[in-house]
């Protein structure tokens, strides 16, 4: 099997499982205020786990891509600790509260800049707004075949075979690589990242600031 | 002519015997040396302390068999017979060699006593071994396994003893010395063997006996019989080099020497299996199997020639997957003849699983994430931690507030802070403290987890982080005296934290002190019969059995009855070691087994002194459908009923 280059898009959100007492509503500004720790969106974690498992099987590289206004190193480096090879952060004040279409446009631009890839994985939907649109719009923008709600992903001879969740069970769908897949929770939970491993990753990891401002593009690589 | 024995009578080609002896001894020492090599390779550097005490304990355990007799009289006596039989025969043979090669002294009276002792040794060994076989194969004691070497080794013993008696009989049949009566068994077998036959077959008997005995020496280190050396070593090291708390920077899989020796000293007696509450509830975990798996793993990974055992090499595949069942209740260590802590072997394996990441069950994965994010495993906000106190009349001092002062810090703990039922402990204990005029305060929303869960499930990094949080908090607010709701917090603060600047107590210890200094004014007679469930981390882990019982007995009108399993033999509720936050299935729930025992005492109330026990038992009470009016209460709740004025 040839090596796979996988890009996983992950979103940083306030913990969707935060206790209710940590959530309040600002009626004047029509905003939900969540006083909870930031985390990687749960379905995106599933996508990351699927990517790591695929790369463990076939070799290759897992690149994690995230965008937002204030991205937290300590949250997103979890992806590196889990086994991703590279973390790319797109950070700009303008990236706050973008709609799905704009978000997909930014991600598409970044993925084109990254260049070569075989698979793009996203979570089926983000754990904060649950729109479930970015993945598919992104596929359209990149002109890739798209498969949504994957519960199992296999790569064989230049194509990907996906078990896709449907109301009555699942469908088996095949697409040529490169392709975009939105991943559902059935692929399995992201492996546990121990605190010692996480702390090692916080100390290690190579930080590439890139040109400041304008490009809003930073890269981090895991040491190994 | 004084009594004596002719050595090597009728035996030719003695060089062959010496050669075989040399081979047997070389095999023996290679085997023993390999064990020492593996122990050294598996463990950190060893520092021994209290060597005298450890040796004394080892000798007493070996020669009296007290640890074996305690808890299982039949098995203990069986082993006593085998041990003394084997010891007399082995020592006798050594003495005989000294007589033959070094200095001749075995004549007359000495020889007669020697003969008698050897007879007794043979009989003891035979009786013990046959009894052991009967226990295993006829009586079929549930905790015993029936693997190939379990039959082979005892039968080997039987052959050795019988061949010895036949050999002796043949010799006596020919010589017919007047002191033959001292060798009463041999004298009897002599009667069965005609003189002519005896004379002809003696060399054959002799060689058969020699081969059996030399063969046994050769295989000792390659079979479960290694416990002859391994068990004493394990007893010694468990005392002289106790298992140290794991450090953050320890190499993965690194053992303490006491652990490595314990794995090899284990001879699958299964006492831990009989005591284990998880096994007892029909769950897919048995401490013995886990230790055997760990032993095999140790040899596979450290020894160039892999597993050294000739038998019992297979059958432990996948045993390590049962690692999440253990509640770390310590029942296995309580009964282990070689003082091995199977639950610490489990913790080691859990640590590896946590570092690996992929083998952590989903629910445990989530719980650990929650612990990290919210400093509690209950999916609840830090802000709500002190909420229970707001439900009380009158404010409780929050030590984290500016200017707040109190003598005592009440460390409430996660479960007691957040669980609806367990909050009853915090409320009643606070009221009891007020009644006794104790100046105390809490840390409110600043209070972190003590780290117990991280420590027990092998997430040592998280444990360290939470420990640092606690310590810096105690430091910041000048806290030197801490009392906990949970025996788990108490154990963690008092034992797992090292070099602490504060004193930690469990609330039962404080209640006992208050009782002794007559701080309780009892107001009511309760007229109830109660039974007390010993929490594992209070009783077995910290030996606090009497303090809660003294408090219960001091309450007017309360009669305390004991359950079948009590004090150090108490059964776990099933909530410790991270089990509270897991969903593992067995045939039954440990808590249901326990609540039935409690009900069988005829008590109306089951008293506990731990939030996890309280929750587990309360749930079991509802699920098991106990008789009308049967209640589960915390000790504080009972105490408060007697103290409170209407």
Interface residues (C-beta under 8 A of the other chain):
Chain A: X15 X17 X18 X19 X21 X22 X36 X37 X39 X82 X189 X191 X192 X193 X194 X195 X196 X197 X198 X199
Chain B: X248 X354 X355 X356 X357 X358 X360 X362 X364 X365 X366 X368 X369 X370 X372 X373 X374 X379 X380 X381 X383 X384 X459 X460 X461 X462 X464 X465
